[in-house]
Amino acid sequence: MHLLNYAIEAELDANYRMAIKYYLPLSRGGSLLDRVGIYQAIARCFEKLGSFGTAALWHERAGRGYMKLPAALMGRQERAYYAMGEFRAAIQDHTPHLSKQNAVRSYLKALAICLEQGKEGYSHEMLFAAHLCAKTHAYGRAARFFTDTALQFQKERQEAMARESYRLAVQYCEKAGEVKLARKLRAAAATLG
């Protein structure tokens, strides 16, 4: 039987150590898209074993793999969307320390590509990015993401979320020393009532 079949059976039997043993050789061969799937499976197995730091490394590999796929196989924005999910998983597996700045940078880069076509449907990801920037002390960037989410929530007529995003944008503008922008954002928030 092929290693992939053994790996899948082991994973289904919750024998994650054995599954990893079978998946590892598969992670070094095959097409790039196949390897991305293997990286994801290995990450999943390490998460099940409680080895989140190691899982994060495999999520990062999967994200980088998506970004390297040729355009003929998958469009730029689609690659970025799937990569963003992997980088986010890597960041979450590194929590609470956020010790892997590479995953943070890669996540923000993939999100930027996704947002090139518009912000519709990305409110939650922009909010995650805002909190992520705040956690990593990039206060100006956090303020910009909170502002973007406030505007997006306003468009979507989610006034409570818009107000909260404006409040956080003001908070991080002040931390970043952007006093004028903080005043403008307070005024925008006041229009929501």
Stockholm file with secondary structure:
# STOCKHOLM 1.0

chainA/1-193         MHLLNYAIEAELDANYRMAIKYYLPLSRGGSLLDRVGIYQAIARCFEKLGSFGTAALWHERAGRGYMKLPAALMGRQERAYYAMGEFRAAIQDHTPHLSKQNAVRSYLKALAICLEQGKEGYSHEMLFAAHLCAKTHAYGRAARFFTDTALQFQKERQEAMARESYRLAVQYCEKAGEVKLARKLRAAAATLG
#=GR chainA/1-193 SS CCHHHHHHHHHHTTCHHHHHHHHHHHTTSSCHHHHHHHHHHHHHHHHHTTCHHHHHHHHHHHHHHHHHSCTTTSCHHHHHHHHHHHHHHHHHHHTTTCCCHHHHHHHHHHHHHHHTTCSTTCHHHHHHHHHHHHHTTCHHHHHHHHHHHHHHHHHTTCHHHHHHHHHHHHHHHHHHTCHHHHHHHHHHHHTTC
#=GC SS_cons         CCHHHHHHHHHHTTCHHHHHHHHHHHTTSSCHHHHHHHHHHHHHHHHHTTCHHHHHHHHHHHHHHHHHSCTTTSCHHHHHHHHHHHHHHHHHHHTTTCCCHHHHHHHHHHHHHHHTTCSTTCHHHHHHHHHHHHHTTCHHHHHHHHHHHHHHHHHTTCHHHHHHHHHHHHHHHHHHTCHHHHHHHHHHHHTTC
//
